[in-house]
Amino acid sequence: MATGLLPQPLRELPWRVLLPLTALVLFGSAVLYSAAGQHLFPWAAMHIVHYVVFLVAAILLSRVPRERFKHLAYPLYGVLVVLLVLVEAVGRIGGGSQRWLNLGFMTLQPSELMKPVIVLVLARFYDSLPPALSSSWRALIPAVGLMALPAALVIVQPDLGTALAICFGAVVVIFLAGVPVWWFIGGGLAASIVAPLAYFFVLHDYQRKRVTVFMDPEADMLGSGYHIMQSKIAIGSGGMFGKGLGNGTQSHLQYLPESHTDFVFATMAEEWGLLGGLFVLVVFFLIFRWGLAIASRAPDRFSQLLSAGMVTTIFFYMAINLMMVMGLAPVVGIPLPFMSHGGSSMMTNMLCIGTIMAVDRWSQRGRVTSG
Amino acid sequence: MAKHITSGTLHNSFDRRSVVLGSLQGGIGLLLATRMGYIALAQNAHYTLMAESNRVSLSLIPPRRGWILDRMGQPIASNRADFRVDLIPERVIEADRTVDELAPLLGLTAIQVQDIKDKLDEAHGFQPVEVASHLDVEKFAAVSVRTPDLPGVQPERGFARLYPTGPSVGHLVGYVGPASAKDYAREKNPLLITPGFKIGKDGLEKHFDATLRGIPGARRSEVTASGRIVRDLETREDIPGEPIHLTIDGGLQDYAARRIGLESAAIVVIDCLTGGIMALVSMPSFDPNTFADGIGRIEWKMLQEDDHVPLLNKATRGLYPPGSTMKPMATLALQLHGVPPEEKVNCPGGYRLGRRFFRCDARHGLVDMRSAIEHSCNTYFWTMANRVGYDAIAPIARQLGLGQVFDLPISGQRAGIIPDAAWKELRFHQPWSSADSLNAAIGQGYVAVSPLQLAVMTSRIASGRELTPALLQGQMHEGQAHAGAAPLAFTPEQLAVPRDGMFRVVNGSGTARGSQLVIGNIRMAGKTGTAQVKALTTRNALGAWKGRDHALFVCFAPTDAPRYAMSVVVEHGTFGAHAAAPIAKDVMTYLFDPASAWKRLLDLEKQWGGTPSQRMAAKFQAFAAQYGTAAPKVGGDQSVAAAMNPTPVETSAPNQDVITTDDAPHGPDEAASPAAMPSPEAAPPPPSPSTAQPMVSAVKGAQ
């Protein structure tokens, strides 16, 4: 960008994405400010603090060389799997399910970190796989194993949303790695057989209920359909321009559940209307276009798969969350990236951004060295 | 796919597939934008309306109930400001936990907590359950500030029904209570499930519910999802219900009720000028104030186990053999059939009919009509009844009000029985016998009347007019007074006979000399009656309470210009002169000299352990201490109604002749007669009304 006035390290930053991203975070902060009844605390101020802290982390991450990423892929994956097992064990002993480990100074949610790391480890796997083996079973079975192990550990927590996010990120990397298309068709068929079975035998009652309620939310207005219904009311009553900052009755009178986390988009839409919604969508479009552009010009297979996978992980968050609040998907506890309040979601998404920024740097350096 | 895959083909494949992925993401983005546009623009009106109906809650303000006023305009039932807390079952998340959290805030006892949980079990949906009422401001505030953490708990300021004299008016006015699910099903009115709203459940409260109810106010308020009111947007005041004006004298009603003391009794006082009912008392009773808050287990057990049957309105639903109180009426019938009042009959201590001998109470010697009343000589009435025939007496009994149901706003009035040949044929398929005549002539055998009917009979004898009893002032023929009610078909001379006889009962050498009333030149006239409840070989004045005779007394005063007529029936009170007449005397004293009447009552109440309310409270404490939370559950509205309106159990037992032994020197009181009506003490206890046993109540009217 034309930022001649700025010093070199700042000029190197990818402002193409940081400007829209910062705008989105500030917008989310404004929504959180209103949701807290025109107060910066407890949410709006912390939201910005989270962003700044993890933005610094992302910039530091972007300076990590490619070889370090490659070396750390399997060890990181291994550590996280151990932590997932540990979480399960601690939860069992403590009597009741648990998703985080208390480290004393912070609580760590290993399943959250697994979302970017599954992309990293699969990119590493396909990077080391000889191209000639791409259509053999050796291209698929280990990858599926790498995906299934953490997914299974997360699903027993039980956390369907995160498990789906892990699988989605993994499947997209496998797809982009060039394995034969008919495997996906076969997998799709298998999934359509397994899904009903899973519905009846694997899902917990509360998860099953979310699925049925999603099919017909208005049948159970005062029960589980309540959340979807209230969210649609909030978005629908916002109209084109919204009710204005601080005037959202659905959120302020607590009809909207989780108005500051999972349903923050509905909170926003009620007060800012369709225009606010389109702004959010446009910002996400800019972020994904930037990410995919980096992926397409990435210098090698590892970088390609890594950056595309990271884009996909953020996209999955966004798509599922927005489909949920608009009544197109069942209620799964997935926050909206960069807008929902919550440190671990911000951490995951900023790690993804930082990784894409790292790939961007590698390709620039690659171009510099090659050119 | 190519057999030889190189990194170049993989790169191409990545490019192609990333385009697919990008397009897919773009497609989903478009889908989301379209979906949002559809919801926010196309369906905007629909969702705006739904947001508004979320935000604004329209709640009804229960109307203040119309007052029930006595003849002086004093309230018998009124309203007072009230702080209350309700639970809305639909909104409560954990009912038991919520109640347990409220208990310390409101100072609820374990028994109260149990009663509330009982009510919660029965209620569903938006039907409110009262947790507590009559709260002080501190407790109310303590709950109010915690409502955000207690979903479904609704503190409310409103009005509650107040019956200043409590149990004294229980049977007269009935009580109010929250509408049941059944009430709501019948009348789909959202007012019925508004917290704090009560409907009439019994008595006048039920009969005049439509008049008393009023029109609810409404309040539009902004509410949160948990039902907490953020602010009121708009309020429309309620329109209170219409008052109803009764002929009842509130002070007299209260005095009479309290004067009954520990007895089980009914008192009815009628205004001889208008026919207005001034007191309609049945004691013991329930306290309509506590019934309005819902009937708890302990209270229910207490009422259920009381052998004095506090849930039965004995004044209109209790039926008793009138015994000798029928005799003044009988003299009118005899005169109408040509018996001269001066004619004397010799009483040798009994009466011989064929081979049977009917025993009188004493050897009265020569008695005329007046002294037959004075001394309650059975021989005289047997002799005369045998002469004119019983068929001459029954129509006059009916004309004076016995066996009649009156046009009063009282449900469950019972007609009782004035037997005659046709009735017996229909009922028992047996011909009327001379012995039946003799029994009926002295108010025994099949005869069964209510205290209300006895009071009407007395008022008609005293006034000489066909007074119609009334409870509502509008219904009363006030202006018409004597001119309004039709005169009875008797000459003044004929009417003088029963009045003279009754005067002598109290003021001469009659059976109620002990209850003579002397206030200035005011005198009282009366007639005692004693009715046996069980077939026993001897009079039962001392045995078990349940087996003792009923005591009756009818009277009017002043004797020279009758103003008040009264009947008193004391269940198992033994002799009329002993148990009923003194009560009547004190109640009559109240009407002419309230100060001395109150003095006497307050002295008596010291011996009895306080007012009825105080005694009930003490009994409640004793029950609560004994049973705690172990008392059985209350059955609900239906079982309360069943206890108050026992269905008459018809017995199909064949008639046994009242006189079973021939030529034996014993009176009819020694024989068993199957009663056609259940005695009030056999009122079926809910919830199994079928357990009621028809009580054998052979009757002896004497004294």
Interface residues (C-beta under 8 A of the other chain):
Chain A: P131 A132 S134 S135 V172 F175 L176 A177 G178 P180 V181 L222 Q230 K232 I233 A234 I235 G236 S237 G238 G239 M240 T249 Q250 L253 Q254 Y255 A269 E270 G273 L274 G277 L278 L281 F284 F285 F288 L292 A295 S296 R301 Q304 L305 A308 T312 F315 A319 L322 M323 M326 G327 L328
Chain B: M1 H4 I5 T6 S7 T9 L10 H11 S13 F14 D15 R17 S18 L21 G22 Q25 G26 I28 G29 L31 L32 A33 R35 M36 G37 I39 A40 L41 Q43 N44 H46 Y47 T48 M50 A51 E52 N54 R55 E90 E222 V223 T224 A225 S226 V230
